[in-house]
Amino acid sequence: MGIFNIFRCSPPPTIDDDAVQFASEFVVCPAAPTFGAELLDPSLLDFSLDSLTILDRHVEALRDRDPEAEGQNVGNFFMRCGCYLGEVIRRHSAKEYHWYDASVAAQFESTLSRDSYGTSGVLWAAPTVYCYPIQAVMDQFTASQAEGLRVFAERQI
């Protein structure tokens, strides 16, 4: 019995479909290419744990580039890459993770926050397991998260 059944309330609406769409646009979105997508082989990004090793190397390779100077939208990169990371977690975890807008989910779980762009989307397995994949990508890009995205994912799974 899930937490929402215990309290006899409806769960907050998920944004799972939106996250899947963002994840798929990470490599292939001709109308609005993702920063650095030209460096990736889409056939290697198959939502496997091994693909996160490629993602780690990709984020590291982009760290020295300036997306704004290149006329790129770094926000799209963080959102799409973070959703890809989160979808790998969802697909490989025994926990039932769903994507939520953090401001909506915070109404049901007080420990969730939306205090930055990176925490705007939360991957949550109610009642108390959650993570912020978009923030993990932002941290990896700025080199403040040394563990890497694959290790981040393995900890969540």
MARPA-119784 format. One line per field, with one value per residue (C-alpha): residue number from 1; residue in three letters; x, y negated, z negated. Coordinates in pm, whole numbers, plus 50000, padded with zeros to 5 digits. Layout:
# MARPA-119784
i <- NUM, ...
aa <- ALA, ...
east <- X, ...
north <- Y, ...
up <- Z, ...
//
This chain:
# MARPA-119784
i <- 1, 2, 3, 4, 5, 6, 7, 8, 9, 10, 11, 12, 13, 14, 15, 16, 17, 18, 19, 20, 21, 22, 23, 24, 25, 26, 27, 28, 29, 30, 31, 32, 33, 34, 35, 36, 37, 38, 39, 40, 41, 42, 43, 44, 45, 46, 47, 48, 49, 50, 51, 52, 53, 54, 55, 56, 57, 58, 59, 60, 61, 62, 63, 64, 65, 66, 67, 68, 69, 70, 71, 72, 73, 74, 75, 76, 77, 78, 79, 80, 81, 82, 83, 84, 85, 86, 87, 88, 89, 90, 91, 92, 93, 94, 95, 96, 97, 98, 99, 100, 101, 102, 103, 104, 105, 106, 107, 108, 109, 110, 111, 112, 113, 114, 115, 116, 117, 118, 119, 120, 121, 122, 123, 124, 125, 126, 127, 128, 129, 130, 131, 132, 133, 134, 135, 136, 137, 138, 139, 140, 141, 142, 143, 144, 145, 146, 147, 148, 149, 150, 151, 152, 153, 154, 155, 156, 157
aa <- MET, GLY, ILE, PHE, ASN, ILE, PHE, ARG, CYS, SER, PRO, PRO, PRO, THR, ILE, ASP, ASP, ASP, ALA, VAL, GLN, PHE, ALA, SER, GLU, PHE, VAL, VAL, CYS, PRO, ALA, ALA, PRO, THR, PHE, GLY, ALA, GLU, LEU, LEU, ASP, PRO, SER, LEU, LEU, ASP, PHE, SER, LEU, ASP, SER, LEU, THR, ILE, LEU, ASP, ARG, HIS, VAL, GLU, ALA, LEU, ARG, ASP, ARG, ASP, PRO, GLU, ALA, GLU, GLY, GLN, ASN, VAL, GLY, ASN, PHE, PHE, MET, ARG, CYS, GLY, CYS, TYR, LEU, GLY, GLU, VAL, ILE, ARG, ARG, HIS, SER, ALA, LYS, GLU, TYR, HIS, TRP, TYR, ASP, ALA, SER, VAL, ALA, ALA, GLN, PHE, GLU, SER, THR, LEU, SER, ARG, ASP, SER, TYR, GLY, THR, SER, GLY, VAL, LEU, TRP, ALA, ALA, PRO, THR, VAL, TYR, CYS, TYR, PRO, ILE, GLN, ALA, VAL, MET, ASP, GLN, PHE, THR, ALA, SER, GLN, ALA, GLU, GLY, LEU, ARG, VAL, PHE, ALA, GLU, ARG, GLN, ILE
east <- 50000, 50152, 50163, 49879, 49652, 49737, 49628, 49345, 49453, 49548, 49915, 50040, 50035, 50355, 50555, 50689, 50591, 50758, 51078, 51086, 51044, 51330, 51549, 51485, 51569, 51907, 52074, 51817, 51639, 51718, 51491, 51676, 51998, 52133, 52466, 52738, 52507, 52732, 52993, 52764, 52675, 52300, 52324, 52533, 52274, 52039, 51932, 52169, 52389, 52691, 52564, 52617, 52992, 52962, 52754, 53020, 53290, 53061, 52989, 53359, 53446, 53196, 53314, 53577, 53340, 53129, 52775, 52668, 52962, 52859, 52500, 52378, 52111, 52281, 51945, 51825, 52144, 52093, 51724, 51767, 52079, 51926, 51610, 51821, 52002, 51672, 51521, 51817, 51751, 51377, 51432, 51685, 51548, 51322, 51177, 50878, 51021, 50816, 50903, 50728, 50744, 50912, 50675, 50379, 50551, 50654, 50286, 50288, 50640, 50788, 51150, 51132, 51246, 51243, 51506, 51694, 51665, 51837, 51572, 51274, 51221, 51237, 51258, 51057, 50974, 50720, 50721, 51077, 51318, 51398, 51679, 51747, 51907, 51904, 52098, 52341, 52421, 52466, 52702, 52898, 52926, 53069, 53299, 53165, 53032, 53332, 53148, 53015, 52670, 52695, 52784, 52498, 52258, 52385, 52324, 51962, 51891
north <- 50000, 49666, 49356, 49198, 49492, 49460, 49098, 49157, 48880, 48869, 48862, 48544, 48551, 48687, 48529, 48867, 48813, 48472, 48615, 48896, 48637, 48423, 48734, 48831, 48476, 48496, 48628, 48585, 48253, 48093, 47792, 47697, 47899, 47969, 47809, 48059, 48311, 48312, 48497, 48788, 49107, 49148, 49525, 49549, 49374, 49666, 49584, 49849, 49796, 49827, 49529, 49315, 49367, 49204, 48929, 48867, 48830, 48606, 48367, 48353, 48273, 47985, 47835, 47615, 47484, 47173, 47246, 46882, 46778, 47052, 46927, 47242, 47281, 47449, 47481, 47719, 47920, 47953, 48039, 48293, 48456, 48464, 48626, 48885, 48961, 48986, 49214, 49451, 49458, 49520, 49800, 49987, 49942, 50179, 49867, 49708, 49370, 49099, 48749, 48460, 48088, 48016, 47735, 47975, 48265, 48038, 48002, 48374, 48415, 48125, 48234, 48172, 47834, 47619, 47362, 47375, 47477, 47806, 47902, 47806, 48170, 48438, 48812, 48948, 49295, 49214, 49183, 49069, 49168, 48893, 48738, 48447, 48575, 48231, 48089, 48384, 48291, 47926, 48026, 48257, 47983, 47738, 48014, 47985, 48341, 48571, 48903, 48895, 48951, 49329, 49349, 49106, 49335, 49651, 49495, 49421, 49763
up <- 50000, 50109, 49896, 50092, 50008, 49640, 49634, 49881, 50110, 50473, 50563, 50726, 51105, 51257, 51535, 51651, 52015, 52024, 51877, 52133, 52409, 52272, 52239, 52601, 52715, 52541, 52855, 53131, 53158, 53494, 53432, 53111, 53079, 52733, 52644, 52739, 52911, 53217, 53008, 52921, 53106, 53045, 53090, 52771, 52556, 52494, 52135, 51999, 51695, 51926, 52126, 51815, 51847, 52190, 52032, 51767, 52034, 52240, 51953, 51870, 52234, 52237, 51911, 52079, 52346, 52303, 52419, 52412, 52630, 52873, 52873, 52698, 52432, 52137, 51959, 52230, 52185, 51810, 51843, 52123, 51981, 51632, 51766, 51949, 51623, 51436, 51698, 51664, 51290, 51339, 51588, 51375, 51025, 50836, 50670, 50840, 50930, 51098, 51211, 51039, 51058, 50725, 50633, 50666, 50489, 50202, 50113, 50027, 49890, 49692, 49740, 50115, 50233, 50541, 50469, 50799, 51162, 51077, 50824, 51041, 51136, 50870, 50924, 50634, 50505, 50233, 49947, 49874, 50153, 50400, 50599, 50829, 51154, 51319, 51025, 51045, 51407, 51312, 51032, 51261, 51525, 51272, 51136, 50784, 50791, 50812, 50800, 51156, 51297, 51315, 50945, 50870, 51057, 50891, 50549, 50642, 50788
//
